[in-house]
Amino acid sequence: MHFDEAKNEILQILRRTESRDLAKLIDWLKHSGDVDDYLVDNQRAVLHSIAEDLRSYLPLDAVFPSETLAIQKTHVNAKPTVHVDAFLYDEDTVDSLCEEGKMSRSYCLRCGSHETAPLEFISHSFSIPELQFLFHHVLPDLTGKLVVDVGSRLGAVLYGGFLYSAAAQLVGVEISEEFVKLQTMTVEKYGFSDRVQVIHADICSQAALVQNSDVLIMNNVFEYFMEPEDQIRAWHFISQNFRKKGAMLVTVPSIQESLKLLQEAIGASAISYWLEEVPLNYSVYLQGDAVSDAIKQIHLYMVP
Ligand SMILES: C[S@@+](CC[C@H](N)C(=O)[O-])C[C@H]1O[C@@H](n2cnc3c(N)ncnc32)[C@H](O)[C@@H]1O
């Protein structure tokens, strides 16, 4: 049912309601948690619809052939690894694709045998449940705030932030032109343009934006897309420009983990930790009775 039809039905119900119960019904419509729950489900449905749209524009691994470094890096992993984008493909969609023989969760240890081992999956986006956790449980009320997603790729953080938060502006900065085009198309199609903007640039050219942002999101931005020396340069840039008192940084994985591997790899000078970590309560997000590993990789920091 479309908007006009639904609206007319609601008006008809209001007309038929006993006059003594009318105020009670309107109050319920305005304030009840039953209606809020419906809204949350509706937001999730919009995100699923965006994912479905985007799947039709991308190869199954959601990596463009121009992303040579990301492709090379998966080939040198110790365990056979495939790109499966968690925003585009939730568990049920992966199961259906496996049943259709289009995707596999395992690989053959000896050709032709039934001996198999699980494949490593790498996602380059947050999943829809992770976005909900991020905006409902990790970040505070974002009314009036500027949120910047460093390396916005498909735009998952921007759409999640639009639907799940009151942020005044959500800006994505993405170095790949192909992904900028996909995001721009989606922002226009879904009517997000009043609060969402996508910039085609290297984050290191965006000093003023980083200096002004209230929340910076860095989900595994550099590891698969830049050489270690360039990653160090980018982290120096972030640490020098992200200094607004009280501003918050969300990272996956922790800053310590990202920098430790880099500094060991190239013997780079230590980047001082200029932020304070804010402990998170991961147990508010249970899948069954366990917190998923992906959720535990989310870390929050504040500029003191
Ligand atoms: C793992 S994806 C993050 C996706 C998204 N932020 C999310 O959480 O769903 C990292 C993205 O960062 C982009 N990227 C890497 N280095 C960048 C840089 N220096 N400036 C802007 N974007 C960059 C890559 O092209 C890639 O699309």
The ligand as a Tripos MOL2 file, in Angstrom:
@<TRIPOS>MOLECULE
LIG
   27    29     1     0     0
SMALL
NO_CHARGES

@<TRIPOS>ATOM
      1 C1         36.7200   -0.9280    4.4980 C.3       1 LIG1
      2 S1         36.0500    0.3110    3.4590 S.3       1 LIG1
      3 C2         35.0570    1.1800    4.6510 C.3       1 LIG1
      4 C3         33.5930    1.2470    4.2410 C.3       1 LIG1
      5 C4         32.6540    2.0700    5.0740 C.3       1 LIG1
      6 N1         33.2740    3.1300    5.8000 N.3       1 LIG1
      7 C5         31.8480    1.2060    6.0220 C.2       1 LIG1
      8 O1         32.1410    1.2010    7.1980 O.co2     1 LIG1
      9 O2         30.9110    0.5270    5.6110 O.co2     1 LIG1
     10 C6         37.4240    1.4060    3.2370 C.3       1 LIG1
     11 C7         37.2530    2.3960    2.0900 C.3       1 LIG1
     12 O3         38.2200    3.4320    2.2860 O.3       1 LIG1
     13 C8         38.6310    3.9300    1.0250 C.3       1 LIG1
     14 N2         39.9140    4.6150    1.2470 N.ar      1 LIG1
     15 C9         41.1190    4.0570    1.4950 C.ar      1 LIG1
     16 N3         42.0520    5.0080    1.6840 N.ar      1 LIG1
     17 C10        41.4140    6.2070    1.5790 C.ar      1 LIG1
     18 C11        41.8330    7.5630    1.6890 C.ar      1 LIG1
     19 N4         43.1070    7.8560    1.9260 N.pl3     1 LIG1
     20 N5         40.9260    8.5430    1.5250 N.ar      1 LIG1
     21 C12        39.6230    8.2380    1.2610 C.ar      1 LIG1
     22 N6         39.1700    6.9760    1.1290 N.ar      1 LIG1
     23 C13        40.0480    5.9610    1.2990 C.ar      1 LIG1
     24 C14        38.7090    2.6700    0.1670 C.3       1 LIG1
     25 O4         38.6080    2.9860   -1.2050 O.3       1 LIG1
     26 C15        37.5220    1.8620    0.6960 C.3       1 LIG1
     27 O5         36.3960    2.0450   -0.1160 O.3       1 LIG1
@<TRIPOS>BOND
     1     1     2 1
     2     2     3 1
     3     2    10 1
     4     3     4 1
     5     4     5 1
     6     5     6 1
     7     5     7 1
     8     7     8 2
     9     7     9 1
    10    10    11 1
    11    11    12 1
    12    11    26 1
    13    12    13 1
    14    13    14 1
    15    13    24 1
    16    14    15 ar
    17    14    23 ar
    18    15    16 ar
    19    16    17 ar
    20    17    18 ar
    21    17    23 ar
    22    18    19 1
    23    18    20 ar
    24    20    21 ar
    25    21    22 ar
    26    22    23 ar
    27    24    25 1
    28    24    26 1
    29    26    27 1
@<TRIPOS>SUBSTRUCTURE
     1 LIG1         1 GROUP 0 **** ****
